[in-house]
């Protein structure tokens, strides 16, 4: 036996044994050779084998717990999976289900529900009340499918009416007497959280030391923000609150003091989800929350998710992008779905709990700066700053995600899915642009040194350096603000004056864009361009002008186009012969199928990983027949390069948490420096650990071949090795031990955490042996 000098040699030598151990210790909740429920055959749409496995995984998860999540790539049929799981779990009994979905997908959800579940009645929750604008629908309205369109006809009622029992034993019994069939209620996210009209709450003293100033009603003192007093005009910009630590000379517990209140002068209204949470607890058997990653913030919509999870019997969250690159992206979502489990692990809601969560599962960087100081005791002054970095411990997967989530990928669904390719294109700047950019960069650097810690300088620097290579004119003088202790107010100061370059010149990045588009159009491939600067310095308008001058038929999708009409807008552009569409990626983030645009070019990416991942998959969906190409353009040596490098690192982390150890495309820009991720990558790229499961994958592959006799094109570039509980993507060498897995499909369903591995408690949660946690399977 050859000498094992490194951990990677050991992993290669014992790959088969490690794979067998993982399969034995972490069996899937529903394995591939387990029989599926006969109720799946009763669905109006026949699920793909991978979808059927996910349906059974969710249904079996619900037998053990109230919560579940489906993490599935765009186009894999998350709607079908969630509705199918309800159909199986209900066992044929009439049920009531509530789906909270993005506003532009309400009718699409209703349409797919009719096409999926037999005998279903669908209702839309338009709002809580009956009165109001006669041109708008109100209350709860039944809808039906007529010639492919959703029309409001049938039962009309309100949530207030549904909660009344009248002559029945309870309100549910009364509902079953009215509707003895399965029923689905759909509410748009925006309307679900719609509550009171609000107004600011502050006082202006007529006497005393703060006469004429804005003061907090509870303390009688001015509201201080960034070392300056808040004015009435600044109150209008956003809702304000502050944390009060003292009252007078007496110290007390920190007190949160909101500075807004319900406006009694306007119409009184209540959020439908809040009403359901208060007065209709356990009225709904099931809840579905679509695009759950968009509800991770401390917002009214996020709170609606928590309310939904607390007042329904079973809930499933759906998302195509679980993680945004940081471990604490999951903190609020996990707390809202599984608060008891989070508390058992020693976490509490709010900032302290989030900080502990980041320390346990995230990546923190401590920066210590030593500055000269003139004093009698020392010669230097040290300051430390702690900041979070992209990254997440593989333990997060084992502790929380493996039991909660079912992972499904597009490759699992269709053997006819075309290849998907990502390309990173770095374009050198022209000499005048490079010189002007370096000058701007130096001015920014000097301003940062002169005004340390000033947020206005930091935000201006970030946005300007990202924008300037794409819009090097008309930016004007850049100002920052700081507090002047003598004037007792914030004053402006000049940060930099960017040099204006010729507006009519075509710069290197734009020339490369034109070249790429013409190459794609020569192959008959329409292009979708994404840019994030669309307001004051409109990059999309500049691109439209430049491309139109090149003879390319171009259109720009604006936010003014209603979300429910964007699908029709795209169809109209294709009919009119448009070759290139430009828009902000957030406008097409969810719901749209851009099958007519097989080439996607990110001219600007932004910093939201959720938006980038969702937008980049708009073309790679079931029904796409052409290879999909996604290209990321950036100006070399600029903030754009740093932005894409950060996005690549965040993407690598997100894919790792979803069980994919791929290394192609954007995520290859910044390879992981995490030891655990590096070892996992080494294991799957060399002598992989999927051999023990080969028989399962061959059986599943055979099933796919029966459905899709044509040879698959989706495995030309990469293969996928699957184990229950984790997905491992690899590019094995010829002759590798995983070669037999090249033609197999892949899916991850719920894993079961074996009690035999539980050890002593550590930081409020069970410890696991090193050999288990080494690969993130704990």
N, C-alpha and C positions, 0 to 999 in steps of 0.2 A: 504494500500500500504506500503511495507517495507521501512524503512528509507534508504535514499540515502546518504551514508557517503563519497563516493569517486566518482571520475569521471567515473571509470569503472562500478560502480553500476548504474550510470545514463545512460551510454551507453547500458548496458544490458537491462535495463528497457524500454528504448525507441528505441530499435534497429529497430523494424518494422516501426516506424514513421520516423526515420532517413533514412531508405532505401527508403521509399515512397517519402520523400522530395528530395533525391538525384535523383531519377528517374524523378521527375517532373522538377527540376531545370537544370538537365544536360542530356537532351535527346540525344540519339545517332544520328549522321547524317544520318545513314541508320539503322533503327531498324529491329528487327528480323521478324516482321510480315509485313514489307514493301515488295512490289512486286519487283522482280529483273528484269533487262532488258531482253527482249526476245533475244537480241543479244548473251547472254551467251549460249543459246542453239546452236548457230552456231559454237561454239568452237569445235575443233576436239577432245579435251579431256574434259570430263564432270567434272567440279569442284565439290568438296565436298561442302556441304551447308556452312560450315565456310569459305571456299575459295570464294564462290560466294558472301557472305556478305562483305568480305574484298575487292573484286573487285568493288562492288557497292560503298563501302565507299571511295575508291580512286577516282573513276569516279565522285562522287558527290563532293568530295573535290576539284577536278580540275575545277568544275563549279564555285567555289568561289575563288580559289587561284591557283597560278602556281605550287606550290610545295606540295609534299606529301611524307610520309615515311611509309614503311611496316616493322615493327619489328616482325619478325616471327622466331620461333625456327628452327634449322637446320632440314631439311626434310619436312617442311610444305608446300613447293611449292611456294616459293617467285617468281620464274620465271613465273609460271603459273598465279599468281595473277597480276604481273606487265603487262604481255602481254595481259591478259584478260581485265584489266582496260583500256588499250589503245584501244583494240577492241571495247569495249562498248562506250568509250568517243568519238571515231572517228565517230560514227554514220553511218558507212558504206562508208565513203569517203576515197579515197586513202591517205595514210599518209606516212611520213618518220620518222623513229625512230632511235635513236643512243644509243647503249648500251656500257658502259665502264665497263669491267669485269676483274677479275683476269686473268692473262695470261694463266693459265692451264685450264680455264673454257670456252675459246673462242669457241672451237668446240662443247662442251657440250651445250652451249647456242644456237648455231646454230641448233643443233639436236632437242632440246626441242622446239625451235621456229617453226620448220617445223611440229612438232607433235601437236602444239597447235593452230596456226592461219591458217585458210584456205586461199589459194591463195597468200601466202606470198613469196616474193623474199628476199633472205638473201645475204648480202655482207660483206666481211671481209676487214677491213682497215689494210693492212700490213705495210704501211708507206706512206710517202708523195710523193715519187718520183718513177720513173720507172727504172732508172739505178741502177747499183750495182752488187752484187754477183748473178751470174746467177743461182746458186743452191737454192736461196731463192726467195720467192714471193714478189712482190713489188706492190705499188699502191693500188687500190680498186678492189677486185676480187669477182665475184659472186660464190656462192657455192650451191651445191645441195645434197640431201640425197639419197645415193645409197646403198641399202642393209644394212642400219643401220650405214653407214659411211658417213662422210662429205668429198666431193671431190670438188676441184676447177674447175668449168666449167661454161661457160656462158659469161656474159658481163665482160670485163676488162676495167677499166678506172682509173682516178686519181682524187684526190680532186681538183687539179688545173683545171681539165677539167669540173668537176661538177659545179664549181662556175661561169662558162661562160654562158652568155645568148644567144650569137650568133644571130640567126634570131628571137628568141622568145622575148616576152615582158620582161621576167626575167628568171633567172636560174631555178626556181621551175617549171615554165610553160614548159620550155624545158625538164626538167626531166620527167614531167608527160606525155609528148609526147613520150618519150622513154620507160618509165615504168609506166603504168597507173594502177598499182596495189600497195597494201601496201608493203612497203620495210623496212627492218631492217638492219642497219649497225652496225657491232660489232667490237670493237677495244679493244685489251688487254691493261690493265692499264700501263704496262711498256712501250709499244710503244706509247701510247697516250701522254705521257709527254716527249718523247724522243726529245731532242733539240740539241743545238750546242755542239760541243766538247769545253771543257773549259781548260784554263790554268791560272796559278797563275799570279797575277799582283803586282809586287813590284819592288823596285829599290835598287841598291847597290851603294852608293856614292863613288866616287873616291877621294874625299877630304873632309875637314871639320871635325867637331867633331864626326860624325858617319861614318867615312870612313870604308868601308868593312862590315858594318852592313846592315841588312835587314830593309828598311824603307818604310813607307806608301807613295805612290806617291803623295797624296794630301797634306800631312802635312810635309813630309820630316823628320819625326821622327820615331824612332824604334817602332815596334809593341810589346806592353807589354802584356803578358799573365801570370797570376799567379805571378806577381811581377818580372818576368824575361823577357828578350828580346827573341823574337822568332827567331829561326835559319832557314836556308833554308831547312834543313832536316825535321824540324817539319812542314813546309809548305806542304810537300808532303803527310802528313797524312790526311788532310782534307781541305775543303775550309775555308778560313779565312775572317772575316769581323770585323770591329770595329766601335764603336760609338764615334764620335769626339765631344767633348763638348766645346773646345776652339781652337782658331787658334792664335798662338802667345800669346800676352798679352791681346787680345781682346776676350771677351766672345761672344758667338753666340748661336743660336738654336742648339740643338743636331742634328748631321749630321751622317747618316749611310754611311759608306765608305766600299763598297765591294772590296775585294782584289783578285778578279778573273775576267776574261773577256773571250769573245769568241775567240777560237783559229782559226785564219785566215789561218793557214798553213794546216789544215785538211779539210775534205769535209764539205761543208756548208749544214746544214740540219735544219729542223724546225719541232717542235712537231705538230702532226696532230690536236690535240685539240686546240693548239694555233692558227693554221691556220684557223680552223673552227670559233674560237672566233673572229678573225679579219675580215675574208672575207666571211663567210657564216652564218652571224647572221640571225636567224629566218628561215634558210633553213630547219632545222629539227623541226618537230612538237612536238616530244616527246624525252625525254632523260631518260635513266635508268642507275643508278649507283649501281652496285652490291657490296656487302661488304663495305658499306659506312663508317663503323667504322674504316677501315684501312686508311682512307683519312683524319683523324682528325688532323694530325700534320701540322706543317709549312714546307711542302715539296712540290716538284714539282707535285707529284700526287695529293696532297691536293689542290694546286692551279688549277689543271686541273678540279677538281670538281667545283670550283667557276666559272671558265670559262664556263663550261658546263651549269651551272645553269643560267648564264647571257645571253647565246646566243640561247637557245631553248625556245619553247613556254610553255611546261609543263615538269616537271621533277619529278621522283620518286626515292627515295633512298631505298635500300634494305639492311637489316642487321639482323643477328641473335643475336647480342650482342650490344645493343645500348650504354650502359654505362660501363665504366671501373672501376667504384667505386668512382670516384671523379666528382663533379659537373662540373668542367671546361673541362671535356672530351668532352662535347657537345658544348663548346663555338665556336670553329672554324666551326664545322658543321652547327650550327644554323646561324652563320654569313654568310656562303657561300650560304645557301639555302634561308634565310629570312633576308637579310641585313637591309631592311627597317624596319622591326619589331624590330630588335635588336636596331637600332638607335632610334626608338620611345621610347624604354625603357631606353634610356640614355647611351648606351654602344658604345664604339668606338673600331675599329679594333686594335689589338696589346696588348701589356703588360698592359697598364692602364685599358683598357676595360675588359681584363681577370681578373685583380685584383678586379675590381668592381663586376664582375659577381660572383667570388668566395665569396666575402663578402656578397652578397645578397642570394646566393643559396648554398654555400658550407659550410664546417666546417673548421674553423681556430683555431689553438691552439697557445697561446702566452706563451712562457717560459721565465721567468725572473730569471736570475742568479745574486746573490749578492756575490761578492768576496771582501775579505779584501784589503784595499789600504792604503798606508802610505802617507798622505798629510795633509796639515794644515787645509783644509776645511771640510773634511769628513773622516770617518773611513772605508767606504765601497764603492764599485763600482758596480753599477747595470747595467746589459746588458740584453736586451730583444730580443728574437728571435721569429718570427712568422712563422709557418709552416702549411701546409694544412694537413688535415686528411681525411680518407675515410668518405664520407657522402654527402648527398644532401637534401636540403629542399623539402618537398612535394609540395611547391609552384611552383617548377620548372616543375612538372608534369602539374599543372593547367595552368601556364602561357604560356608554349611553347609546351609541348608534346601532351596534350589531343586533341588539334585541328589539329596537324600536323601528328600524327602517328596512324596507325592501328596495333593493337597487335594481333597476332595469335599464338596459342600454339599447340604443337603436339597432346595434348589430344582432340583438336577441330577437328582434321582431320580424325582420324580413331578410331572406337570403338574397333578395334582389336589390338591396340597398347599394347605391353606387359608392365609389371611393370618396373619401373626404380628406382634403389636403390643406394644411395650414403653412403659410410662408411668411417669414419675417424679412422685410426689405428695408435696409438702412441706406439712405441716400445722402451722399456728401453735399454740403451747401456750396453755392457759388461763392467766389471770393468776397464780393461786396457784402453779401448776406452774412458770411462768416465773421467778417470784421465788425459789422454793425452789431451782430449778436454778442460777440465777445465784449464789446464796449458796454452794452446793456447789462451783461452778466457782471462785469466789474463794478458798474455803478450800483447794482443791487447788492453786491457783496459789501461795498463800503457802507451802504445804508444799513445793512444788517449789523455791522460792527458798531456803527454810531448809535443805533437804537436797538440794543439787545432785547430780545424777548417781545418786541412790538409785533402784535398779530397783524396789524394792518400792513406792515412791511412784508411779512411772510406770505400772506394771501395774495398781495399784489405781485410779489416776485413769482410765485408759482404760476398764477394765471397768465402773466405777461410772457414769461419765458416759454410756456406751452403754446401761446398764441402767435408770438412774433414771427416764427419761421413760416407760418401760413398766412399771415396778414401783416406784413411789415410796413404799414403806413396808417395814418389817421388815428394812431393810439393816443397821441398827445402827451402832455406832461403827467407824470404819475405822482400822486400825492399820498402821504400817510398822515395819520393823526396821532397826537400824544397829549398827555395831560400836562398843562402848565401850572405849577403850584402858585405862581404869582397871580395869574389871571383867573385861577380857579375854574378852568374849563379846558376843553380839548382844542388844540390848535393844529393847523395844517403845516406840513413841511414837505419839501420836494424830495422824492426818492430818486427819480431818474427822468431823463427826457430822451425816449427812444428816437433814433434817427429814422426819418421817413425815407423809404426806398421807393423807386418808381412803381406806380400802381399798374401801369400797362405792361410791365415786364413779366415774362413767364419764367418762374424760378425752377430750380432743379427738381424739387419734389413734385411740382406740378407737371413738369415735362415727363417725369417717370410715371406719374398717374396717367397721363394721356397715352403714353406708350403701352402701359399695361392694359388699358381699356381697349385700345385699337387692336391689340393682339387677341383679346378675348372676343371682341366683336367679329374679328376675321373668322373665328370658329363658330360664329352664330350664337354666342353666349351673351345675354344681357347682363348688366352689372348693377349692383346695388352699392352705393358709396355711403359711408357713415362719417359724419363730422359732428363735433359736440359744441362748437361755437356758432350759435345761430341767432344771437340777439344784436347787441350794439355793434360788435365787429363780426359781421355775418360772413363766415367762411363758406357756407353753402351757396350763398348768392354769388360769391366770387368764382367758385368752382363751376356753377351753372353758366356763368358768362364765358369762362375760358373754354369749357367743353363745347358750348354752342358755337363759339368762333371757330372751333375745329371741325364743324359740320356734324356734330353728334347731337341727336335728338334727346334732350335732357329735361327732366322735370324734378321739382323739389316738393317733397311732402312736408307740410307745415303742421304745427300743433293745432292750428285753427280748424283742421279737418277733424270732425267728430270721430271719436274712437270707433263707434259702431259703423262708420261709413268708410273706414280706411281700406277694408278688403275690396269694396266696390271701386274705390279710387284707384287702386292698383290695377284692377281688371280693366278700367277705362284707359289707363295709360298704356297698357299692353295692346289694347285694341287700336289705340291711336298711333302705334308704331314707336313708342318711346324706347330708347336703347339703354339709357342710364337714369336711375332714380337716386336722388341725394336726400338724406334726412338725418335727424338725430337718432342714434340707435334706440333710445328709450321709447320712441314713437312706435316701434314695431317689436318691442321687447317680448310681448306675449300675444298668443292667439293667432297671429297671421302666418299663413303658409306662402312663402315667396318662391314657389316652384319655378316660376318663369325667370328667376334671377339666380342662375347657378354659380355666379361669381360674386363674392362679397369682398369689398375692399374697405378696411378701416383706415381712412385718411387721418382721423383722430380717434383715440380710443376712450379717453376719460379714465376715471379711477374706479368705477363701479364694476366689480367682477361679475356680479349677477347680471347686469345689463349686457356686458360684453359676451358672456357665455350664451345668454338667451338669444341675443341678436345674431350671433355667429352661426346659430343652428336654424335660422329661418328657412334656409333652402334645403338643408339635408333632412328630409322627412320622407315618410312613406308616400310613394307616388312620384318621387324624383327619379328621373331616368338618366340624368347626365352627371358626370363626376362634379363634385362640389369643391370649389377652391375658395379659400379664405386667405386674404393677404393683409398684413399689417405694415403700413408705411410709416416711416418716421425720418426726421432729419438727423443725420449722424452727429454725435457729440453734443446733443442738446438735452433739455429737460424732457423732450418727447422720448428719447432713448431711455432715460431713467424711469419714466412713467411705464413704458412697456416692460422694462426689466422687473419693476415691482409687480406689474400685472402677471408676468410669467411666473414669478415666485408664488404669488397668491393662488394662481391657477394650479400650480404643482401641489400646493397644500390641499386645495379643495378636492382635486382628483384623488389624492392619497386617502383622504377621509371617506371617499366614496369607493375605495378599494381598487382604484386604477393606478398602476405604477408606470404610466406611459411617459415617454420622453421625447415627443415629437411636437412640432409646431411652436406655439407661443411659449409653452412651459419649458422648452429647451433653452430659452434665452438665458435663464438663470437657474442652473442646476442646483438641486438641493444640497445644503451643507449640513443636513441633519443626519446623524450617524444611522439612526434606525431606518430612515427612508433610503439612505444609500445602500444599506445591507439588503433591504427588501428588493431594491432595483437590481442589485447584483444577483440575487437569487433567481429572479424571474428572467433576467436577460441571459443568464448562462445556463446552468442545469436546473431547469424549472422544477416546480414541485407539483405538477398537475398529473403525473403519470397514474397515481393511484385512482384518480377519478376518470381515467380515460374511457372506461366502459360506459359510464353514465353519459359522457359527452358524445360518444359515438351513437348511443341510443337516441339522444336528443337531436343529433345531426341527421340521423336517418329519418326522424320525424319531420325535420325541416325539408329534407330532400323530397319527401312525399308531397309536401305542400308547394315547394319551389323546385321543380325538376332541373331548371336551368342552373348551370354552375354559378356560384356566388362570385361577385366582383369585389365584395367588401373586405376580403382578407388578403388582398394583394400586398398591402404594405405592413400589416401587423396582425399578430395572432393574439388570442385571449385565452388565458388559463384561468379556470374558475374553481374556487373552493367554496363550500357553504360558509357564508359569513364574510367572504372577501373576493374581490375580482382583481386578478393580476394580469396586466397587459404587458406583452413582451414582443421583441423582435428576435426570435431565436436564430442562432447560426444554423446553417445546413448540418444535418446530422445530430442536432440537439435532441436531448431526451424528450422535449416537449413537441417534437415535430408532429406527433399524432394528433395534437390539439389544434392544428392549423385550421381545419375546416369545421370546427365546432362553434356552436353558438354559446353565449355566455349570459348568465344571470346570477344575481346574488339575492337570496331570500333571507328571512330572519334566521339568525343563528341563536342557539341556545347556550347559555352560560352554564357549564357544568358546576354543580355545587362542590364537587371533589377538589376543584382548584382554588376554592376560597380559603384564604389564610387569615393571618392576624389583621386586625383593623389598623389602618394607617390614614391619618388625617380625615377620619370620619367615614372612610369607605374601605371595602375589602381589598386586601393586598393579593397579588398574584405572583406565582413563581417567576423567576427571571426568564426561564426558557419560554414561558408563555408570553410574557409582556415584550420579549425581544422583538417579536414580529408584529406587535400591535394587535394580537388576537385576544387580549385579556378583557 
